[in-house]
């Protein structure tokens, strides 16, 4: 394990002390569990965002048949014309 130092608010440490006393677990163990939950949640959120992004891929059509070859031109037109450009 890696040793680290953190700063907590008075309310946070008071809550952790109560949880520690009632659960019989150390404050360090409670903090490790909280960090693990946060990391898992972040990974789950990323996975869900990725699935949503992949789910919409290919669902929309510009009507142009040469977008893959001229995507830079289309993008430049949009930026240069404040979203009103078209090809």
C-alpha positions as MATLAB code, in Angstrom:
seq = 'XXXXXXXXXXXXXXXXXXXXXXXXXXXXXXXXXXXXXXXXXXXXXXXXXXXXXXXXXXXXXXXXXXXXXXXXXXXXXXXXXXXXXXX';
ca = [
       0.000    0.000    0.000;
       1.020    3.584   -0.555;
       0.962    5.978    2.362;
      -0.622    9.367    1.702;
      -1.830   12.372    3.625;
      -5.176   14.109    3.136;
      -7.010   16.975    4.749;
     -10.632   16.579    5.789;
     -13.192   19.022    7.070;
     -14.297   18.755   10.690;
     -17.653   17.355    9.548;
     -15.967   14.720    7.388;
     -13.679   13.472   10.151;
     -16.533   13.486   12.675;
     -18.644   11.390   10.318;
     -15.759    9.025    9.646;
     -15.092    8.611   13.365;
     -18.757    7.734   13.982;
     -18.778    5.272   11.073;
     -15.558    3.746   12.312;
     -16.898    3.322   15.837;
     -20.199    1.799   14.745;
     -18.753   -0.455   12.037;
     -15.576   -1.531   13.808;
     -13.546   -0.583   10.747;
     -10.618    1.800   10.619;
     -10.955    5.273    9.145;
      -8.300    4.332    6.587;
     -10.375    1.332    5.501;
     -13.481    3.489    5.130;
     -11.558    6.019    3.026;
     -10.120    3.234    0.818;
     -13.656    1.905    0.266;
     -14.906    5.385   -0.673;
     -12.035    5.869   -3.128;
     -12.683    2.436   -4.654;
     -16.377    3.245   -5.115;
     -15.521    6.556   -6.767;
     -13.067    4.884   -9.143;
     -15.583    2.179  -10.082;
     -18.290    4.798  -10.608;
     -15.984    6.813  -12.873;
     -15.168    3.695  -14.903;
     -18.869    2.835  -15.168;
     -19.731    6.399  -16.233;
     -17.035    6.293  -18.926;
     -18.296    2.932  -20.157;
     -21.883    4.227  -20.321;
     -20.823    7.398  -22.188;
     -18.827    5.291  -24.635;
     -21.797    2.986  -25.261;
     -24.084    5.993  -25.830;
     -21.613    7.574  -28.253;
     -21.199    4.334  -30.193;
     -24.963    3.866  -30.192;
     -25.545    7.088  -32.119;
     -22.671    6.583  -34.545;
     -24.034    6.228  -38.048;
     -27.595    7.224  -37.134;
     -27.423   10.630  -38.758;
     -26.826   11.597  -42.363;
     -25.558   14.859  -43.812;
     -26.866   13.972  -47.244;
     -23.388   14.466  -48.723;
     -21.608   11.472  -50.205;
     -18.049   12.834  -49.938;
     -17.819   13.663  -46.221;
     -15.109   11.103  -45.478;
     -12.879   12.540  -48.193;
     -13.588   16.227  -47.492;
     -14.383   16.344  -43.773;
     -11.755   19.037  -43.119;
     -13.346   21.288  -45.747;
     -16.798   20.822  -44.276;
     -15.532   21.537  -40.781;
     -13.703   24.675  -41.951;
     -16.884   25.889  -43.679;
     -18.864   25.443  -40.464;
     -16.302   27.314  -38.372;
     -15.815   30.076  -40.937;
     -19.532   30.637  -41.433;
     -20.594   30.324  -37.783;
     -22.542   27.164  -38.423;
     -24.290   28.358  -41.592;
     -21.849   26.874  -44.094;
     -22.878   24.035  -46.356;
     -21.384   22.206  -49.254;
];
